[in-house]
Amino acid sequence: MEKMIGRGVEMGTEVEMSPAAKEAAAAAMFSPYSSPSTAFLLQRRVLSWAKETGSPATVRVRVADRSFILHRDPLASRSRYFSQAMEEVSGDVELPDSFPGGSDAFEVIGLFCYGDSVALDPFNVAAVRCAAEFLDVGGLGARCDLYINQVVLQSWDDALIVLQRCQPLLPVAEELLIVSRCVESLAFMACMEILDPEQRRDQPGVDDAGARGLVGRRWDAEVVKELAARDLWIKDLIALPFEFFKRIVQALRRQGMKEKYVSPVVLFYANKWVLSKKTHKFWASTDEAGDGETDANRRATEILQGVVDLLPVEASGAVPVAFYFALLSRSLALELKEESRTRLRDQVASQLQFASADDLPLPEQDADRSVSDSPEVVTMESIVSNHVAMQRQGAEAVAELWDRYLVQIVDDLKLRPERLAELIGVVPAGNRKTHDHLYEAINTYLVVRQVSFRSHAGIVISPSGLLV
């Protein structure tokens, strides 16, 4: 006689253990990620069934790197998958890599097949639901759906947990509408959070922290992170994988949340995953298989392209201008698709008149080229040209902004007069209400070269302000 001991807990029932039963017990050892109680109960149920029926467990089920030796009848009677599989093979059934949920979910399935009640919770219900669908286990899928609808979707925390657990279960979790149900529920609860008058009185809220709290300030990713943490629901949402986050943002708009609340959520997400240097360093340091820097840039590129699509097309006060320029600066180091690059530049151009010179990206000094040929300057040249060509509002403000920008780059000794003339000519002379900053730029250009207006015969300022 032997006693089965599970992690120091005596099972309490002594059974005669056949060689097959011993192997079954060994096969059902705990997964480091599984619930000890579930593995314990499955062990006990297999041994109890063997004692009650007098029949040994003869079916070996392989799930990833684990094996379970179970009885044929419980599996065949509850699961059509096993019923069909055991008609073709006598002993071993190996579940394919596509089986959702892994060994943890299979332990719950095994218990259910033996007629035991199963404990569902937010951490396992998605995996069990997907596994039950895969194995065609009658009744269990309906129980999971009932639990999701009546328990999970009524709680912010539970819905968030289930949604996060769906990522490794795709596409099955999507096909079973687990993802969409969680997305719609979270979006609805977020809308209720915004509409709650008590919530709006007690806390400054996302619109204050997102838009008004950042207007007129230089972009600081770490400061913005602190602002995002003021609303716990936002902090939860921006921790999600981008595909889930995108779905929730779309649901927020579909359910009627105002843009002044939605756009800052997108802003906070991009700040965390695209603009934060800490996130970039973390990604680069955790990629052991390849080039960490390349992998970090790849991830940032994918998210940035998605964020650009989520931002509102029309300019609004919901998104600070500095944020668009922060994205623009980051994009210059990434390989965005042309469509995303063009869309981002158009968004920047539409808000150019609200920017300050400090917002614009400045190039680093490069010994091999002039700053005027840097991606930063070339990009800004294109954006300002776009603004001028579209005859947008704020032409005088943009002209002054461009002249202020030139002041910051003309001290480059490799900047040729002809190239400076090109840059000055980006803005038509008629758009300049004042020439103060243009003259400052030209004077700085000459001073750093120790040239005076009078002494340099090769430089003449035309009435339009161009160097000729």
C-alpha positions as CSV (number, residue, x, y, z in Angstrom):
1,M,0.0,0.0,0.0
2,E,1.3,3.4,-0.9
3,K,0.0,6.9,-0.1
4,M,-0.1,9.7,-2.7
5,I,1.5,12.9,-1.4
6,G,1.0,16.2,-3.2
7,R,3.5,18.9,-2.3
8,G,3.5,17.9,1.3
9,V,-0.3,17.5,1.5
10,E,-1.5,14.0,2.2
11,M,-4.3,13.0,-0.1
12,G,-6.0,11.0,2.7
13,T,-7.2,8.0,0.6
14,E,-5.0,5.0,0.4
15,V,-5.2,3.1,-2.9
16,E,-3.5,0.1,-4.4
17,M,-1.3,1.5,-7.1
18,S,-0.8,-0.4,-10.3
19,P,2.2,0.4,-12.5
20,A,-0.1,2.3,-14.8
21,A,-1.6,4.3,-11.9
22,K,1.9,5.1,-10.7
23,E,2.8,6.4,-14.1
24,A,-0.4,8.4,-14.2
25,A,0.5,10.1,-10.9
26,A,3.9,10.9,-12.1
27,A,2.6,12.3,-15.4
28,A,0.1,14.6,-13.6
29,M,2.8,16.5,-11.6
30,F,2.3,20.2,-11.1
31,S,3.2,22.6,-13.9
32,P,5.1,25.6,-12.5
33,Y,2.3,27.8,-13.8
34,S,-0.7,25.6,-13.0
35,S,-3.0,25.6,-10.0
36,P,-1.8,23.1,-7.4
37,S,-5.3,22.3,-6.4
38,T,-6.3,21.4,-10.0
39,A,-3.3,19.1,-10.5
40,F,-3.9,17.6,-7.1
41,L,-7.6,16.9,-7.8
42,L,-6.8,15.4,-11.2
43,Q,-4.3,13.0,-9.6
44,R,-6.8,12.0,-7.0
45,R,-9.7,11.6,-9.5
46,V,-7.6,9.3,-11.8
47,L,-6.6,7.1,-8.9
48,S,-10.2,7.1,-7.5
49,W,-11.6,6.1,-10.9
50,A,-9.1,3.3,-11.2
51,K,-10.1,1.9,-7.8
52,E,-13.9,2.2,-8.4
53,T,-13.9,0.7,-11.8
54,G,-11.0,-1.7,-11.5
55,S,-9.7,-0.5,-14.9
56,P,-6.3,1.0,-15.3
57,A,-5.7,4.3,-17.1
58,T,-4.4,3.4,-20.6
59,V,-4.6,6.5,-22.7
60,R,-1.6,8.7,-22.7
61,V,-2.4,12.3,-23.7
62,R,0.6,14.4,-24.6
63,V,0.2,18.2,-24.1
64,A,3.4,20.1,-25.1
65,D,6.1,18.7,-22.8
66,R,3.8,17.0,-20.4
67,S,2.0,13.6,-20.4
68,F,-1.3,12.6,-18.8
69,I,-2.3,8.9,-18.5
70,L,-6.1,8.9,-18.2
71,H,-9.0,6.6,-18.7
72,R,-10.6,6.0,-22.1
73,D,-14.3,6.2,-21.1
74,P,-14.4,9.6,-19.4
75,L,-12.5,11.2,-22.3
76,A,-14.5,9.6,-25.1
77,S,-17.9,10.3,-23.4
78,R,-17.3,14.0,-22.9
79,S,-15.0,15.0,-25.8
80,R,-15.8,14.4,-29.4
81,Y,-12.2,15.1,-30.3
82,F,-11.0,12.3,-28.1
83,S,-13.8,10.0,-29.2
84,Q,-12.7,10.3,-32.8
85,A,-9.0,10.3,-32.0
86,M,-9.2,7.1,-30.0
87,E,-10.9,5.3,-32.9
88,E,-7.8,5.9,-34.9
89,V,-5.2,5.2,-32.3
90,S,-5.2,2.8,-29.4
91,G,-3.0,4.4,-26.7
92,D,-1.3,7.7,-27.3
93,V,-3.1,11.0,-28.3
94,E,-0.8,13.9,-28.9
95,L,-2.5,17.3,-29.0
96,P,-1.1,19.6,-31.6
97,D,0.9,22.8,-30.9
98,S,-2.2,24.8,-31.8
99,F,-4.1,23.4,-28.8
100,P,-5.0,26.5,-26.8
101,G,-4.3,26.8,-23.1
102,G,-1.6,24.2,-22.8
103,S,-1.4,21.7,-19.9
104,D,-2.9,24.1,-17.4
105,A,-6.2,24.2,-19.3
106,F,-6.1,20.5,-20.1
107,E,-6.0,19.7,-16.3
108,V,-9.3,21.5,-16.0
109,I,-10.7,19.7,-19.0
110,G,-9.5,16.4,-17.5
111,L,-11.4,17.1,-14.3
112,F,-14.6,17.9,-16.1
113,C,-14.4,14.8,-18.2
114,Y,-14.2,12.7,-15.0
115,G,-17.4,14.4,-13.8
116,D,-15.9,16.7,-11.2
117,S,-16.9,20.4,-10.9
118,V,-14.3,22.8,-12.2
119,A,-13.2,26.1,-10.6
120,L,-13.3,28.9,-13.1
121,D,-11.7,32.3,-12.4
122,P,-10.5,35.3,-14.5
123,F,-7.1,33.7,-14.9
124,N,-8.2,30.5,-16.5
125,V,-11.6,30.9,-18.0
126,A,-10.4,32.1,-21.4
127,A,-8.0,29.2,-21.8
128,V,-10.5,26.7,-20.6
129,R,-13.1,28.1,-22.9
130,C,-10.8,27.9,-25.9
131,A,-9.6,24.4,-24.9
132,A,-13.2,23.2,-24.5
133,E,-14.0,24.4,-28.0
134,F,-10.9,22.8,-29.5
135,L,-11.7,19.4,-27.8
136,D,-15.4,19.8,-28.4
137,V,-16.3,19.2,-24.8
138,G,-20.0,19.4,-24.4
139,G,-21.4,21.7,-21.7
140,L,-18.1,23.2,-20.5
141,G,-18.0,25.9,-23.2
142,A,-21.5,27.1,-22.2
143,R,-20.4,27.2,-18.5
144,C,-17.4,29.3,-19.4
145,D,-19.5,31.8,-21.5
146,L,-22.0,32.1,-18.6
147,Y,-19.1,32.9,-16.2
148,I,-17.6,35.4,-18.6
149,N,-21.0,37.2,-19.1
150,Q,-22.2,37.2,-15.5
151,V,-18.9,37.6,-13.6
152,V,-16.0,38.8,-15.7
153,L,-17.8,41.5,-17.8
154,Q,-19.2,43.1,-14.6
155,S,-15.8,43.9,-13.2
156,W,-13.1,46.1,-14.6
157,D,-10.3,44.1,-13.1
158,D,-11.6,40.7,-14.2
159,A,-12.3,41.9,-17.8
160,L,-8.8,43.3,-17.9
161,I,-7.3,40.0,-16.7
162,V,-9.2,37.9,-19.1
163,L,-8.3,40.2,-22.1
164,Q,-4.6,40.0,-21.2
165,R,-4.9,36.2,-21.0
166,C,-6.4,36.1,-24.5
167,Q,-3.2,37.1,-26.3
168,P,-1.6,33.7,-26.4
169,L,-5.0,32.2,-27.2
170,L,-5.5,34.0,-30.5
171,P,-7.1,33.5,-32.9
172,V,-9.4,31.1,-31.0
173,A,-10.3,33.7,-28.3
174,E,-11.2,36.1,-31.1
175,E,-13.4,33.6,-32.9
176,L,-15.3,32.8,-29.6
177,L,-15.8,36.6,-29.1
178,I,-14.0,36.6,-25.8
179,V,-11.8,39.5,-26.9
180,S,-14.6,41.6,-28.4
181,R,-16.8,41.1,-25.3
182,C,-14.0,42.2,-23.0
183,V,-13.1,45.1,-25.2
184,E,-16.7,46.4,-25.3
185,S,-17.1,45.9,-21.6
186,L,-13.9,47.8,-20.7
187,A,-14.9,50.6,-23.1
188,F,-18.3,50.9,-21.5
189,M,-16.9,51.0,-18.0
190,A,-14.3,53.6,-19.1
191,C,-17.1,55.8,-20.4
192,M,-19.0,55.4,-17.1
193,E,-15.8,56.4,-15.3
194,I,-15.6,59.6,-17.3
195,L,-19.4,60.4,-16.9
196,D,-19.3,59.7,-13.1
197,P,-19.8,63.2,-11.5
198,E,-18.2,62.1,-8.3
199,Q,-15.1,60.9,-10.3
200,R,-14.9,64.2,-12.2
201,R,-15.1,66.3,-9.1
202,D,-12.6,64.4,-7.0
203,Q,-9.9,64.1,-9.7
204,P,-8.5,66.4,-12.3
205,G,-9.2,63.8,-15.0
206,V,-7.7,62.8,-18.3
207,D,-8.5,65.9,-20.3
208,D,-6.8,68.2,-17.7
209,A,-3.8,65.9,-17.3
210,G,-3.6,65.2,-21.0
211,A,-4.3,68.4,-22.9
212,R,-4.3,71.4,-20.7
213,G,-1.6,70.1,-18.4
214,L,0.8,69.8,-21.3
215,V,0.1,72.7,-23.6
216,G,3.0,75.1,-23.9
217,R,5.5,72.7,-22.3
218,R,8.5,70.9,-23.8
219,W,7.9,67.2,-24.1
220,D,9.2,65.1,-21.2
221,A,8.3,61.5,-21.4
222,E,8.9,60.8,-17.7
223,V,6.7,63.7,-16.6
224,V,4.0,62.6,-18.9
225,K,4.2,59.1,-17.4
226,E,3.5,60.6,-14.0
227,L,0.5,62.4,-15.4
228,A,-0.9,59.2,-16.9
229,A,-0.8,57.4,-13.5
230,R,-3.4,59.9,-12.1
231,D,-6.2,57.9,-13.7
232,L,-5.9,54.2,-12.8
233,W,-8.2,53.1,-15.7
234,I,-5.8,54.9,-18.2
235,K,-2.8,53.3,-16.5
236,D,-4.5,49.9,-17.0
237,L,-5.3,50.5,-20.7
238,I,-1.9,51.7,-21.7
239,A,-0.3,48.5,-20.3
240,L,-2.2,46.4,-22.9
241,P,-0.7,45.0,-26.1
242,F,-1.3,47.5,-28.9
243,E,-3.9,45.4,-30.8
244,F,-6.1,45.2,-27.8
245,F,-5.5,48.9,-26.9
246,K,-6.5,49.9,-30.5
247,R,-9.7,47.9,-30.3
248,I,-10.6,49.6,-27.0
249,V,-9.9,53.1,-28.4
250,Q,-12.1,52.4,-31.4
251,A,-14.8,51.1,-29.0
252,L,-14.5,54.3,-26.9
253,R,-15.2,56.4,-29.9
254,R,-18.0,54.1,-31.1
255,Q,-19.7,54.4,-27.7
256,G,-19.6,58.1,-27.7
257,M,-16.7,59.2,-25.6
258,K,-15.6,62.7,-26.4
259,E,-12.4,63.2,-28.3
260,K,-10.9,65.4,-25.5
261,Y,-10.9,62.2,-23.4
262,V,-9.9,59.7,-26.1
263,S,-7.0,61.4,-27.7
264,P,-5.0,61.8,-24.4
265,V,-5.3,58.1,-23.8
266,V,-3.6,57.5,-27.2
267,L,-1.0,60.1,-26.3
268,F,-0.2,58.4,-23.0
269,Y,0.1,55.0,-24.8
270,A,2.5,56.4,-27.4
271,N,4.5,58.1,-24.7
272,K,5.0,54.8,-22.7
273,W,5.8,52.6,-25.7
274,V,7.3,54.8,-28.3
275,L,8.8,58.0,-26.7
276,S,10.1,56.6,-23.4
277,K,13.8,56.0,-23.4
278,K,13.4,53.6,-20.5
279,T,11.1,51.4,-22.5
280,H,13.5,51.5,-25.4
281,K,16.4,50.5,-23.2
282,F,14.4,47.7,-21.6
283,W,13.4,46.2,-25.0
284,A,17.0,46.5,-26.2
285,S,18.4,44.8,-23.1
286,T,15.9,41.9,-23.0
287,D,16.4,40.7,-26.5
288,E,18.8,37.9,-26.0
289,A,18.3,36.2,-29.3
290,G,19.4,39.0,-31.6
291,D,20.2,42.6,-32.0
292,G,18.5,44.3,-29.1
293,E,18.6,47.8,-30.6
294,T,17.0,46.6,-33.9
295,D,14.3,44.7,-32.1
296,A,13.5,47.7,-29.9
297,N,13.2,49.9,-33.0
298,R,11.0,47.3,-34.8
299,R,8.6,47.2,-31.9
300,A,8.5,51.0,-31.6
301,T,7.9,51.3,-35.4
302,E,4.9,49.0,-35.3
303,I,3.3,50.8,-32.4
304,L,4.1,54.3,-33.8
305,Q,2.4,53.4,-37.1
306,G,-0.7,52.2,-35.3
307,V,-0.7,55.3,-33.1
308,V,-0.6,57.6,-36.1
309,D,-3.7,55.9,-37.4
310,L,-5.5,56.4,-34.1
311,L,-4.8,60.1,-33.8
312,P,-7.6,62.4,-34.9
313,V,-7.3,63.6,-38.5
314,E,-8.4,67.2,-37.7
315,A,-6.3,69.4,-35.4
316,S,-7.8,69.8,-31.9
317,G,-6.8,71.0,-28.5
318,A,-7.0,67.4,-27.2
319,V,-3.5,66.7,-28.3
320,P,-0.6,69.1,-27.5
321,V,1.4,70.2,-30.5
322,A,4.6,69.2,-28.7
323,F,3.4,65.6,-28.8
324,Y,3.2,65.6,-32.6
325,F,6.7,66.9,-32.8
326,A,7.9,64.3,-30.3
327,L,6.5,61.6,-32.5
328,L,8.0,63.2,-35.6
329,S,11.5,63.3,-34.0
330,R,11.2,59.6,-32.9
331,S,10.0,58.6,-36.4
332,L,13.2,59.9,-38.0
333,A,15.1,57.1,-36.4
334,L,12.6,54.5,-37.4
335,E,11.6,52.9,-40.7
336,L,7.9,53.9,-41.0
337,K,5.8,52.9,-44.0
338,E,5.4,55.8,-46.4
339,E,1.7,56.0,-45.7
340,S,2.3,56.5,-42.0
341,R,5.2,58.9,-42.5
342,T,3.1,61.1,-44.8
343,R,0.1,61.0,-42.5
344,L,2.2,62.1,-39.5
345,R,3.8,64.9,-41.5
346,D,0.4,66.1,-42.6
347,Q,-0.8,66.1,-39.0
348,V,2.3,68.2,-37.9
349,A,1.7,70.6,-40.8
350,S,-1.9,71.1,-39.8
351,Q,-0.8,72.3,-36.3
352,L,2.4,74.1,-37.3
353,Q,1.1,77.6,-36.5
354,F,0.6,76.5,-32.9
355,A,4.2,75.3,-32.4
356,S,7.1,77.0,-30.8
357,A,10.7,76.8,-32.0
358,D,11.6,74.5,-29.1
359,D,9.2,71.9,-30.4
360,L,10.9,71.5,-33.7
361,P,13.5,68.7,-34.0
362,L,17.1,69.8,-34.1
363,P,19.9,67.8,-35.8
364,E,23.0,66.7,-34.1
365,Q,26.3,67.9,-35.4
366,D,27.8,65.5,-38.0
367,A,31.4,65.8,-39.2
368,D,30.5,64.3,-42.6
369,R,27.5,66.5,-43.6
370,S,25.9,69.8,-43.1
371,V,23.0,70.0,-40.7
372,S,20.9,71.4,-43.5
373,D,21.0,68.0,-45.1
374,S,20.1,66.2,-41.9
375,P,16.8,64.2,-41.7
376,E,15.5,66.7,-39.2
377,V,16.0,69.8,-41.3
378,V,14.9,68.2,-44.6
379,T,11.8,66.9,-42.9
380,M,10.9,70.3,-41.4
381,E,11.6,71.9,-44.8
382,S,9.1,69.6,-46.4
383,I,6.5,70.2,-43.7
384,V,6.7,74.0,-43.9
385,S,6.6,73.7,-47.7
386,N,3.4,71.6,-47.3
387,H,1.9,74.2,-45.0
388,V,2.7,77.0,-47.5
389,A,1.4,75.1,-50.5
390,M,-1.9,74.2,-48.8
391,Q,-2.3,77.9,-47.9
392,R,-3.3,77.0,-44.4
393,Q,-4.2,79.5,-41.7
394,G,-1.4,81.0,-39.6
395,A,1.0,81.8,-42.4
396,E,2.6,84.7,-40.5
397,A,3.1,82.5,-37.4
398,V,4.7,79.8,-39.5
399,A,7.0,82.2,-41.2
400,E,8.2,83.5,-37.8
401,L,8.5,79.9,-36.5
402,W,10.7,79.0,-39.5
403,D,13.0,82.0,-39.1
404,R,13.4,81.1,-35.4
405,Y,14.3,77.6,-36.5
406,L,16.9,78.9,-38.9
407,V,18.6,80.9,-36.2
408,Q,19.3,77.6,-34.4
409,I,21.0,75.9,-37.3
410,V,22.9,78.6,-39.2
411,D,26.0,78.3,-37.0
412,D,26.9,75.1,-38.9
413,L,30.2,76.0,-40.8
414,K,29.3,73.4,-43.5
415,L,26.1,75.3,-44.4
416,R,26.7,76.8,-47.9
417,P,25.2,80.2,-48.8
418,E,23.2,78.6,-51.6
419,R,21.6,76.1,-49.3
420,L,20.8,78.8,-46.7
421,A,19.1,80.8,-49.5
422,E,17.0,77.7,-50.3
423,L,15.9,77.4,-46.7
424,I,15.0,81.0,-46.4
425,G,13.0,80.8,-49.6
426,V,10.8,78.0,-48.2
427,V,8.6,80.8,-46.8
428,P,7.4,83.5,-49.2
429,A,8.6,87.0,-48.3
430,G,5.0,88.2,-48.2
431,N,4.3,85.8,-45.3
432,R,6.8,87.5,-43.1
433,K,5.2,90.1,-40.9
434,T,8.6,90.9,-39.4
435,H,12.1,90.2,-40.6
436,D,13.8,90.4,-37.2
437,H,14.5,86.7,-36.8
438,L,15.5,86.3,-40.4
439,Y,18.1,89.1,-40.0
440,E,19.2,87.4,-36.8
441,A,19.8,84.1,-38.7
442,I,21.7,85.8,-41.5
443,N,23.8,87.8,-39.0
444,T,24.6,84.7,-37.0
445,Y,25.5,82.9,-40.2
446,L,28.0,85.7,-41.1
447,V,29.4,86.2,-37.6
448,V,30.4,82.6,-37.1
449,R,32.3,82.8,-40.3
450,Q,33.9,86.2,-39.2
451,V,32.3,87.9,-42.2
452,S,30.6,91.3,-42.2
453,F,27.8,92.3,-44.5
454,R,30.1,94.9,-46.2
455,S,33.3,92.9,-46.4
456,H,31.9,89.7,-48.0
457,A,31.4,90.5,-51.7
458,G,29.9,87.1,-52.4
459,I,26.8,87.6,-50.1
460,V,24.1,90.1,-50.9
461,I,20.7,90.3,-49.3
462,S,17.9,90.8,-51.8
463,P,14.7,92.7,-50.9
464,S,13.0,89.3,-50.4
465,G,15.5,88.3,-47.8
466,L,17.4,85.8,-49.9
467,L,21.1,85.4,-50.1
468,V,22.3,85.9,-53.6
